[in-house]
């Protein structure tokens, strides 16, 4: 998944390493969302499509 960077061999979501997120949540599995990524995707969907 190219939208999530990998730093020092670890997936980073919303600027936070996945291991730190898991420690904060306290258990796995869990869902993690990147708010800025979701906001960009929603903005893309709301843009009008050009007519052919």
mmCIF file of the N, C-alpha and C atoms, coordinates in Angstrom:
data_MODEL
# 
_entry.id   MODEL 
# 
loop_
_atom_site.group_PDB 
_atom_site.id 
_atom_site.type_symbol 
_atom_site.label_atom_id 
_atom_site.label_alt_id 
_atom_site.label_comp_id 
_atom_site.label_asym_id 
_atom_site.label_entity_id 
_atom_site.label_seq_id 
_atom_site.pdbx_PDB_ins_code 
_atom_site.Cartn_x 
_atom_site.Cartn_y 
_atom_site.Cartn_z 
_atom_site.occupancy 
_atom_site.B_iso_or_equiv 
_atom_site.pdbx_formal_charge 
_atom_site.auth_seq_id 
_atom_site.auth_comp_id 
_atom_site.auth_asym_id 
_atom_site.auth_atom_id 
_atom_site.pdbx_PDB_model_num 
ATOM 1   N N  . UNK A 1 1  ? 0.849   -1.171 0.000   1.00 0.00 ? 1  UNK A N  1 
ATOM 2   C CA . UNK A 1 1  ? 0.000   0.000  0.000   1.00 0.00 ? 1  UNK A CA 1 
ATOM 3   C C  . UNK A 1 1  ? 0.895   1.234  0.000   1.00 0.00 ? 1  UNK A C  1 
ATOM 4   N N  . UNK A 1 2  ? 0.907   1.946  -1.049  1.00 0.00 ? 2  UNK A N  1 
ATOM 5   C CA . UNK A 1 2  ? 1.832   3.064  -1.200  1.00 0.00 ? 2  UNK A CA 1 
ATOM 6   C C  . UNK A 1 2  ? 1.434   4.309  -0.420  1.00 0.00 ? 2  UNK A C  1 
ATOM 7   N N  . UNK A 1 3  ? 0.182   4.428  0.036   1.00 0.00 ? 3  UNK A N  1 
ATOM 8   C CA . UNK A 1 3  ? -0.215  5.633  0.743   1.00 0.00 ? 3  UNK A CA 1 
ATOM 9   C C  . UNK A 1 3  ? 0.331   5.692  2.171   1.00 0.00 ? 3  UNK A C  1 
ATOM 10  N N  . UNK A 1 4  ? 0.813   4.582  2.700   1.00 0.00 ? 4  UNK A N  1 
ATOM 11  C CA . UNK A 1 4  ? 1.400   4.569  4.039   1.00 0.00 ? 4  UNK A CA 1 
ATOM 12  C C  . UNK A 1 4  ? 2.905   4.391  3.930   1.00 0.00 ? 4  UNK A C  1 
ATOM 13  N N  . UNK A 1 5  ? 3.665   5.337  4.445   1.00 0.00 ? 5  UNK A N  1 
ATOM 14  C CA . UNK A 1 5  ? 5.123   5.205  4.357   1.00 0.00 ? 5  UNK A CA 1 
ATOM 15  C C  . UNK A 1 5  ? 5.665   4.153  5.318   1.00 0.00 ? 5  UNK A C  1 
ATOM 16  N N  . UNK A 1 6  ? 6.861   3.696  5.016   1.00 0.00 ? 6  UNK A N  1 
ATOM 17  C CA . UNK A 1 6  ? 7.583   2.768  5.888   1.00 0.00 ? 6  UNK A CA 1 
ATOM 18  C C  . UNK A 1 6  ? 8.852   3.484  6.324   1.00 0.00 ? 6  UNK A C  1 
ATOM 19  N N  . UNK A 1 7  ? 9.045   3.602  7.626   1.00 0.00 ? 7  UNK A N  1 
ATOM 20  C CA . UNK A 1 7  ? 10.230  4.235  8.175   1.00 0.00 ? 7  UNK A CA 1 
ATOM 21  C C  . UNK A 1 7  ? 10.913  3.269  9.129   1.00 0.00 ? 7  UNK A C  1 
ATOM 22  N N  . UNK A 1 8  ? 12.188  3.075  8.933   1.00 0.00 ? 8  UNK A N  1 
ATOM 23  C CA . UNK A 1 8  ? 12.967  2.126  9.741   1.00 0.00 ? 8  UNK A CA 1 
ATOM 24  C C  . UNK A 1 8  ? 12.322  0.745  9.752   1.00 0.00 ? 8  UNK A C  1 
ATOM 25  N N  . UNK A 1 9  ? 11.767  0.338  8.602   1.00 0.00 ? 9  UNK A N  1 
ATOM 26  C CA . UNK A 1 9  ? 11.179  -0.983 8.472   1.00 0.00 ? 9  UNK A CA 1 
ATOM 27  C C  . UNK A 1 9  ? 9.810   -1.136 9.120   1.00 0.00 ? 9  UNK A C  1 
ATOM 28  N N  . UNK A 1 10 ? 9.174   -0.014 9.477   1.00 0.00 ? 10 UNK A N  1 
ATOM 29  C CA . UNK A 1 10 ? 7.883   -0.088 10.168  1.00 0.00 ? 10 UNK A CA 1 
ATOM 30  C C  . UNK A 1 10 ? 6.857   0.807  9.481   1.00 0.00 ? 10 UNK A C  1 
ATOM 31  N N  . UNK A 1 11 ? 5.648   0.289  9.312   1.00 0.00 ? 11 UNK A N  1 
ATOM 32  C CA . UNK A 1 11 ? 4.556   1.034  8.713   1.00 0.00 ? 11 UNK A CA 1 
ATOM 33  C C  . UNK A 1 11 ? 4.205   2.223  9.600   1.00 0.00 ? 11 UNK A C  1 
ATOM 34  N N  . UNK A 1 12 ? 3.962   3.378  8.968   1.00 0.00 ? 12 UNK A N  1 
ATOM 35  C CA . UNK A 1 12 ? 3.612   4.593  9.693   1.00 0.00 ? 12 UNK A CA 1 
ATOM 36  C C  . UNK A 1 12 ? 2.240   5.051  9.218   1.00 0.00 ? 12 UNK A C  1 
ATOM 37  N N  . UNK A 1 13 ? 1.312   5.220  10.154  1.00 0.00 ? 13 UNK A N  1 
ATOM 38  C CA . UNK A 1 13 ? -0.047  5.642  9.831   1.00 0.00 ? 13 UNK A CA 1 
ATOM 39  C C  . UNK A 1 13 ? -0.344  6.928  10.590  1.00 0.00 ? 13 UNK A C  1 
ATOM 40  N N  . UNK A 1 14 ? -0.677  7.967  9.837   1.00 0.00 ? 14 UNK A N  1 
ATOM 41  C CA . UNK A 1 14 ? -0.966  9.256  10.461  1.00 0.00 ? 14 UNK A CA 1 
ATOM 42  C C  . UNK A 1 14 ? 0.224   9.820  11.206  1.00 0.00 ? 14 UNK A C  1 
ATOM 43  N N  . UNK A 1 15 ? 1.425   9.504  10.749  1.00 0.00 ? 15 UNK A N  1 
ATOM 44  C CA . UNK A 1 15 ? 2.637   10.006 11.376  1.00 0.00 ? 15 UNK A CA 1 
ATOM 45  C C  . UNK A 1 15 ? 3.096   9.212  12.589  1.00 0.00 ? 15 UNK A C  1 
ATOM 46  N N  . UNK A 1 16 ? 2.407   8.109  12.892  1.00 0.00 ? 16 UNK A N  1 
ATOM 47  C CA . UNK A 1 16 ? 2.755   7.321  14.073  1.00 0.00 ? 16 UNK A CA 1 
ATOM 48  C C  . UNK A 1 16 ? 3.121   5.892  13.668  1.00 0.00 ? 16 UNK A C  1 
ATOM 49  N N  . UNK A 1 17 ? 4.240   5.370  14.168  1.00 0.00 ? 17 UNK A N  1 
ATOM 50  C CA . UNK A 1 17 ? 4.606   3.984  13.863  1.00 0.00 ? 17 UNK A CA 1 
ATOM 51  C C  . UNK A 1 17 ? 3.530   3.006  14.344  1.00 0.00 ? 17 UNK A C  1 
ATOM 52  N N  . UNK A 1 18 ? 3.343   1.958  13.574  1.00 0.00 ? 18 UNK A N  1 
ATOM 53  C CA . UNK A 1 18 ? 2.292   0.986  13.886  1.00 0.00 ? 18 UNK A CA 1 
ATOM 54  C C  . UNK A 1 18 ? 2.469   0.351  15.261  1.00 0.00 ? 18 UNK A C  1 
ATOM 55  N N  . UNK A 1 19 ? 3.690   0.081  15.682  1.00 0.00 ? 19 UNK A N  1 
ATOM 56  C CA . UNK A 1 19 ? 3.894   -0.525 17.007  1.00 0.00 ? 19 UNK A CA 1 
ATOM 57  C C  . UNK A 1 19 ? 3.437   0.420  18.121  1.00 0.00 ? 19 UNK A C  1 
ATOM 58  N N  . UNK A 1 20 ? 3.645   1.712  17.927  1.00 0.00 ? 20 UNK A N  1 
ATOM 59  C CA . UNK A 1 20 ? 3.193   2.690  18.934  1.00 0.00 ? 20 UNK A CA 1 
ATOM 60  C C  . UNK A 1 20 ? 1.668   2.766  18.968  1.00 0.00 ? 20 UNK A C  1 
ATOM 61  N N  . UNK A 1 21 ? 1.040   2.721  17.797  1.00 0.00 ? 21 UNK A N  1 
ATOM 62  C CA . UNK A 1 21 ? -0.428  2.691  17.752  1.00 0.00 ? 21 UNK A CA 1 
ATOM 63  C C  . UNK A 1 21 ? -0.965  1.466  18.481  1.00 0.00 ? 21 UNK A C  1 
ATOM 64  N N  . UNK A 1 22 ? -0.366  0.305  18.221  1.00 0.00 ? 22 UNK A N  1 
ATOM 65  C CA . UNK A 1 22 ? -0.814  -0.937 18.867  1.00 0.00 ? 22 UNK A CA 1 
ATOM 66  C C  . UNK A 1 22 ? -0.657  -0.843 20.380  1.00 0.00 ? 22 UNK A C  1 
ATOM 67  N N  . UNK A 1 23 ? 0.425   -0.245 20.845  1.00 0.00 ? 23 UNK A N  1 
ATOM 68  C CA . UNK A 1 23 ? 0.634   -0.094 22.288  1.00 0.00 ? 23 UNK A CA 1 
ATOM 69  C C  . UNK A 1 23 ? -0.426  0.833  22.895  1.00 0.00 ? 23 UNK A C  1 
ATOM 70  N N  . UNK A 1 24 ? -0.787  1.877  22.157  1.00 0.00 ? 24 UNK A N  1 
ATOM 71  C CA . UNK A 1 24 ? -1.821  2.803  22.646  1.00 0.00 ? 24 UNK A CA 1 
ATOM 72  C C  . UNK A 1 24 ? -3.182  2.140  22.723  1.00 0.00 ? 24 UNK A C  1 
ATOM 73  N N  . UNK A 1 25 ? -3.504  1.344  21.684  1.00 0.00 ? 25 UNK A N  1 
ATOM 74  C CA . UNK A 1 25 ? -4.801  0.658  21.643  1.00 0.00 ? 25 UNK A CA 1 
ATOM 75  C C  . UNK A 1 25 ? -4.848  -0.423 22.717  1.00 0.00 ? 25 UNK A C  1 
ATOM 76  N N  . UNK A 1 26 ? -3.747  -1.139 22.888  1.00 0.00 ? 26 UNK A N  1 
ATOM 77  C CA . UNK A 1 26 ? -3.668  -2.142 23.942  1.00 0.00 ? 26 UNK A CA 1 
ATOM 78  C C  . UNK A 1 26 ? -3.965  -3.559 23.506  1.00 0.00 ? 26 UNK A C  1 
ATOM 79  N N  . UNK A 1 27 ? -4.505  -3.722 22.303  1.00 0.00 ? 27 UNK A N  1 
ATOM 80  C CA . UNK A 1 27 ? -4.772  -5.076 21.824  1.00 0.00 ? 27 UNK A CA 1 
ATOM 81  C C  . UNK A 1 27 ? -4.816  -5.069 20.301  1.00 0.00 ? 27 UNK A C  1 
ATOM 82  N N  . UNK A 1 28 ? -4.611  -6.219 19.721  1.00 0.00 ? 28 UNK A N  1 
ATOM 83  C CA . UNK A 1 28 ? -4.721  -6.364 18.273  1.00 0.00 ? 28 UNK A CA 1 
ATOM 84  C C  . UNK A 1 28 ? -5.677  -7.507 17.995  1.00 0.00 ? 28 UNK A C  1 
ATOM 85  N N  . UNK A 1 29 ? -6.308  -7.550 16.871  1.00 0.00 ? 29 UNK A N  1 
ATOM 86  C CA . UNK A 1 29 ? -6.246  -6.594 15.778  1.00 0.00 ? 29 UNK A CA 1 
ATOM 87  C C  . UNK A 1 29 ? -7.052  -5.327 16.085  1.00 0.00 ? 29 UNK A C  1 
ATOM 88  N N  . UNK A 1 30 ? -6.774  -4.283 15.315  1.00 0.00 ? 30 UNK A N  1 
ATOM 89  C CA . UNK A 1 30 ? -7.517  -3.032 15.407  1.00 0.00 ? 30 UNK A CA 1 
ATOM 90  C C  . UNK A 1 30 ? -7.462  -2.349 14.053  1.00 0.00 ? 30 UNK A C  1 
ATOM 91  N N  . UNK A 1 31 ? -8.343  -1.391 13.844  1.00 0.00 ? 31 UNK A N  1 
ATOM 92  C CA . UNK A 1 31 ? -8.357  -0.605 12.623  1.00 0.00 ? 31 UNK A CA 1 
ATOM 93  C C  . UNK A 1 31 ? -7.676  0.723  12.892  1.00 0.00 ? 31 UNK A C  1 
ATOM 94  N N  . UNK A 1 32 ? -6.845  1.168  11.959  1.00 0.00 ? 32 UNK A N  1 
ATOM 95  C CA . UNK A 1 32 ? -6.183  2.467  12.070  1.00 0.00 ? 32 UNK A CA 1 
ATOM 96  C C  . UNK A 1 32 ? -6.461  3.247  10.795  1.00 0.00 ? 32 UNK A C  1 
ATOM 97  N N  . UNK A 1 33 ? -6.907  4.477  10.949  1.00 0.00 ? 33 UNK A N  1 
ATOM 98  C CA . UNK A 1 33 ? -7.208  5.341  9.813   1.00 0.00 ? 33 UNK A CA 1 
ATOM 99  C C  . UNK A 1 33 ? -6.344  6.580  9.870   1.00 0.00 ? 33 UNK A C  1 
ATOM 100 N N  . UNK A 1 34 ? -5.944  7.061  8.709   1.00 0.00 ? 34 UNK A N  1 
ATOM 101 C CA . UNK A 1 34 ? -5.197  8.308  8.597   1.00 0.00 ? 34 UNK A CA 1 
ATOM 102 C C  . UNK A 1 34 ? -6.196  9.383  8.181   1.00 0.00 ? 34 UNK A C  1 
ATOM 103 N N  . UNK A 1 35 ? -6.513  10.290 9.091   1.00 0.00 ? 35 UNK A N  1 
ATOM 104 C CA . UNK A 1 35 ? -7.535  11.298 8.839   1.00 0.00 ? 35 UNK A CA 1 
ATOM 105 C C  . UNK A 1 35 ? -7.215  12.152 7.612   1.00 0.00 ? 35 UNK A C  1 
ATOM 106 N N  . UNK A 1 36 ? -5.947  12.539 7.443   1.00 0.00 ? 36 UNK A N  1 
ATOM 107 C CA . UNK A 1 36 ? -5.609  13.383 6.295   1.00 0.00 ? 36 UNK A CA 1 
ATOM 108 C C  . UNK A 1 36 ? -5.799  12.628 4.981   1.00 0.00 ? 36 UNK A C  1 
ATOM 109 N N  . UNK A 1 37 ? -5.499  11.347 4.959   1.00 0.00 ? 37 UNK A N  1 
ATOM 110 C CA . UNK A 1 37 ? -5.708  10.536 3.766   1.00 0.00 ? 37 UNK A CA 1 
ATOM 111 C C  . UNK A 1 37 ? -7.201  10.430 3.454   1.00 0.00 ? 37 UNK A C  1 
ATOM 112 N N  . UNK A 1 38 ? -8.023  10.188 4.462   1.00 0.00 ? 38 UNK A N  1 
ATOM 113 C CA . UNK A 1 38 ? -9.472  10.119 4.259   1.00 0.00 ? 38 UNK A CA 1 
ATOM 114 C C  . UNK A 1 38 ? -10.024 11.447 3.760   1.00 0.00 ? 38 UNK A C  1 
ATOM 115 N N  . UNK A 1 39 ? -9.548  12.545 4.314   1.00 0.00 ? 39 UNK A N  1 
ATOM 116 C CA . UNK A 1 39 ? -10.009 13.870 3.905   1.00 0.00 ? 39 UNK A CA 1 
ATOM 117 C C  . UNK A 1 39 ? -9.682  14.120 2.436   1.00 0.00 ? 39 UNK A C  1 
ATOM 118 N N  . UNK A 1 40 ? -8.470  13.748 2.019   1.00 0.00 ? 40 UNK A N  1 
ATOM 119 C CA . UNK A 1 40 ? -8.086  13.922 0.605   1.00 0.00 ? 40 UNK A CA 1 
ATOM 120 C C  . UNK A 1 40 ? -8.950  13.064 -0.309  1.00 0.00 ? 40 UNK A C  1 
ATOM 121 N N  . UNK A 1 41 ? -9.215  11.827 0.090   1.00 0.00 ? 41 UNK A N  1 
ATOM 122 C CA . UNK A 1 41 ? -10.023 10.945 -0.753  1.00 0.00 ? 41 UNK A CA 1 
ATOM 123 C C  . UNK A 1 41 ? -11.449 11.467 -0.895  1.00 0.00 ? 41 UNK A C  1 
ATOM 124 N N  . UNK A 1 42 ? -12.028 11.951 0.190   1.00 0.00 ? 42 UNK A N  1 
ATOM 125 C CA . UNK A 1 42 ? -13.387 12.504 0.140   1.00 0.00 ? 42 UNK A CA 1 
ATOM 126 C C  . UNK A 1 42 ? -13.416 13.720 -0.775  1.00 0.00 ? 42 UNK A C  1 
ATOM 127 N N  . UNK A 1 43 ? -12.408 14.579 -0.692  1.00 0.00 ? 43 UNK A N  1 
ATOM 128 C CA . UNK A 1 43 ? -12.333 15.755 -1.563  1.00 0.00 ? 43 UNK A CA 1 
ATOM 129 C C  . UNK A 1 43 ? -12.262 15.320 -3.032  1.00 0.00 ? 43 UNK A C  1 
ATOM 130 N N  . UNK A 1 44 ? -11.507 14.270 -3.332  1.00 0.00 ? 44 UNK A N  1 
ATOM 131 C CA . UNK A 1 44 ? -11.432 13.755 -4.702  1.00 0.00 ? 44 UNK A CA 1 
ATOM 132 C C  . UNK A 1 44 ? -12.793 13.279 -5.184  1.00 0.00 ? 44 UNK A C  1 
ATOM 133 N N  . UNK A 1 45 ? -13.512 12.585 -4.329  1.00 0.00 ? 45 UNK A N  1 
ATOM 134 C CA . UNK A 1 45 ? -14.828 12.072 -4.712  1.00 0.00 ? 45 UNK A CA 1 
ATOM 135 C C  . UNK A 1 45 ? -15.844 13.184 -4.915  1.00 0.00 ? 45 UNK A C  1 
ATOM 136 N N  . UNK A 1 46 ? -15.697 14.277 -4.207  1.00 0.00 ? 46 UNK A N  1 
ATOM 137 C CA . UNK A 1 46 ? -16.647 15.391 -4.320  1.00 0.00 ? 46 UNK A CA 1 
ATOM 138 C C  . UNK A 1 46 ? -16.371 16.282 -5.527  1.00 0.00 ? 46 UNK A C  1 
ATOM 139 N N  . UNK A 1 47 ? -15.178 16.183 -6.108  1.00 0.00 ? 47 UNK A N  1 
ATOM 140 C CA . UNK A 1 47 ? -14.860 16.975 -7.290  1.00 0.00 ? 47 UNK A CA 1 
ATOM 141 C C  . UNK A 1 47 ? -15.732 16.530 -8.458  1.00 0.00 ? 47 UNK A C  1 
ATOM 142 N N  . UNK A 1 48 ? -16.279 17.488 -9.196  1.00 0.00 ? 48 UNK A N  1 
ATOM 143 C CA . UNK A 1 48 ? -17.109 17.096 -10.352 1.00 0.00 ? 48 UNK A CA 1 
ATOM 144 C C  . UNK A 1 48 ? -16.262 16.421 -11.439 1.00 0.00 ? 48 UNK A C  1 
ATOM 145 N N  . UNK A 1 49 ? -16.856 15.424 -12.062 1.00 0.00 ? 49 UNK A N  1 
ATOM 146 C CA . UNK A 1 49 ? -16.188 14.727 -13.151 1.00 0.00 ? 49 UNK A CA 1 
ATOM 147 C C  . UNK A 1 49 ? -16.396 15.516 -14.442 1.00 0.00 ? 49 UNK A C  1 
ATOM 148 N N  . UNK A 1 50 ? -15.366 15.621 -15.264 1.00 0.00 ? 50 UNK A N  1 
ATOM 149 C CA . UNK A 1 50 ? -15.550 16.308 -16.555 1.00 0.00 ? 50 UNK A CA 1 
ATOM 150 C C  . UNK A 1 50 ? -16.470 15.487 -17.464 1.00 0.00 ? 50 UNK A C  1 
ATOM 151 N N  . UNK A 1 51 ? -17.333 16.181 -18.180 1.00 0.00 ? 51 UNK A N  1 
ATOM 152 C CA . UNK A 1 51 ? -18.232 15.506 -19.111 1.00 0.00 ? 51 UNK A CA 1 
ATOM 153 C C  . UNK A 1 51 ? -17.489 15.206 -20.401 1.00 0.00 ? 51 UNK A C  1 
ATOM 154 N N  . UNK A 1 52 ? -17.819 14.077 -21.022 1.00 0.00 ? 52 UNK A N  1 
ATOM 155 C CA . UNK A 1 52 ? -17.125 13.710 -22.272 1.00 0.00 ? 52 UNK A CA 1 
ATOM 156 C C  . UNK A 1 52 ? -17.490 14.625 -23.422 1.00 0.00 ? 52 UNK A C  1 
# 
